[in-house]
């Protein structure tokens, strides 16, 4: 699911090159990310579980539960990402209820896909 362009006005884009690690499993949380250009692989136990494309997002789980990262994110292509810290995340949840709904729907879809992959 894609987020509306809530980040364009104050966004500071950060470039990543193909193969660059954005964060690793077990690291402390800092940001969630919106993909403005390119693709990012989400890797769990050396397996790509999802590829996030333009206007998609990832890393939100760590901002919700404050636990260390549960996956590794790697730039699949050269990409440009928008970082959203906890303060911005909470503001968006408070001021834009649709943002919270998109995050929850995306998390639910990811859980359902992951469950379907693990059940024989």
Number of C-alpha atoms within 10 A of each C-alpha: 14 16 17 12 10 11 17 11 7 8 12 13 17 13 14 19 15 14 14 15 15 16 19 18 14 12 14 14 22 18 21 21 20 25 23 21 18 20 22 31 23 24 18 15 10 9 11 15 16 16 16 21 20 17 19 19 22 21 22 23 17 19 20 13 9 13 13 16 20 20 21 21 25 22 23 20 17 15 21 22 25 22 19 21 15 17 10 14 18 15 10 17 14 12 11 12 10 14 18 16 12 15 19 13 13 18 16 12 13 14 12 11 13 13 11 10 10 7 6 5
